Amino acid sequence: MKKRKNSLKILVKEIMTIVFVFLIMSLNLNVSEEENIISEKNYQKRIKNQNESNEVSSDHIVIEGILKRGDSLYSSLRSQGISPKEINELKKALSSMVNVNSLPLESKYCLIHNSRGEFVKFIYNPNPIDTYIVSPSLSGELKVYKKEPILKVVRVEGEIEDSLYNAMLKAKGSPELSIGFANIFSWQIDFNTESRRGDTFKLIVEEEEQNNFSRPRRILAAQYEGELTGKHTAILFEDSNGQRDYYTPEGKSLKKAFLRAPLKYKYISSPFSYSRLHPILRIRRPHLGIDYAAPIGTPVVAIAEGVVTMVSYANDCGRYIKIKHLKGYESVYAHLSRYAKGIKKGVHVRQGQIIGYVGSSGLSTGPHLYFAISKNGKRINFLKMKMPSISSINPEYISQFEEIKKEYLSLLNGGEYGKISPLNTCISIPIQSERG
C-alpha cells in the first residue's frame, strides 16, 4: 500500500513538471512572436522615416552634384562614373514629373547606393524647396514622388520709405511678394505715382517651407493704406465651383474692366486737356489723351480685353494700335517703337497682354506713350474714369465669404490664427509676424 502511494506521488510530480514546462514554452513562444511583430513594425517605421527624412546610413555610397552651365543630368552623372543604363532609368522615372531636358542651373542631386553598389534612391532639388525622390517600388520599378513642403502662415507688414518694392524687400526679402501684392491692387492703385512715404501695407501670406527654406505660395489677404489712395483691402476667396478671386470686404471683385495704366511709366508728361500748347507745332489744340513718359522699349499692355481694330502708322501718332472693347469702349496706343509679336488687325487680346513697346515715332519730342480712350466715339479723361468691377461673389457663397473675411481681417489687425474654411485649404497653426 505504501509502495502504491509513493508511485502516485511520483506520477503527480511528473505531470506537474510536464505542465510547467509546457506553460513556459508557450509563454516564450508568445513573447517571441510578439517581439517579431514589434520588430517588423519598427523596421517598417524606420524605413518610412528614412524615406521621408532622406536619412543615409553610414554604409551607403553617396554621390552629390550641382548642374553648372552646359551640364545635363546625363553628362553630370556620367562624369561621376554612373552607367548609361542607370542614368536612363533615372531620367525615365524623373521625367513623369520633371522636364529632364531643361533643368535649371544650380540644380542639386544626390544619388545613393548601398554597400553592394545597388540603387537605393535619387534626390533631385531644382531649387532649395522643391524635392523630388526616385526610389524602387515593391516590384523593383523606379517611381518618383514629390516631397510635400510644410505650409505655414505669416503676417507681413511695413511702411513705405521710397517704394513698395524696397519696403517689401525690407519686410520679407521677397521680390515675388511685392509683384503679387502690386498685381492684386493694380486696378485700384497706381504704385508708380500714388505711393507716398509713410503709406503702410499688411499681408497674410501662406508659405511653403522645406529644407530650412521658405517661399510665398499665395497671398490670403492684403491691405494698403495711403495718403493719396485711401484704404484698400483684398480677401482671397474660392467657392466650391473653383472660382477664385480677390474681393473687397463688400464681396466685389477687385478686378476692374480696365487697368489703371497701360504701362509702368516715370510720370505723366501731358494730361488730358481741351486746349494744350503742342510742343512741336507751337499751337493750341485739344489733347484728348494722356502722355506717359517712359524709356524706349518699355512694354505697353492692353488695358482691357478686346479685339485689335488697327495696327498702322500716321505722321502725328507714329506707330499706333487701336483696340475695341465691350460696351462701346475703344483705346489707342501711339508713338510706339514696335509692335509685340502676333499683334495685327483682328487679333483678340487679353487684359494686361503686351501689345507694343514705348518709342518716339511720329510727332514726338521724346520717348513716351500717347494713350486715349473713348466710349461710343467720345473721348474720355481716363484718369477720372470710374472703373466698374467685373463681378461679385455669388449670393450662394456669401455666408462662407463672411466667415473667411472675419478671420482674415482679424489676422490683418494682429489677431490669432483660428479655423479657416476648407474652401481656402489652409492649416491651423500659430501665425508668425514679420515687419519691415
Order of alpha helices (4+ residues) and beta strands (2+ residues): alpha-beta-alpha-alpha-beta-beta-beta-beta-beta-alpha-alpha-beta-beta-beta-beta-beta-beta-beta-beta-beta-beta-beta-beta-beta-beta-beta-beta-alpha-beta
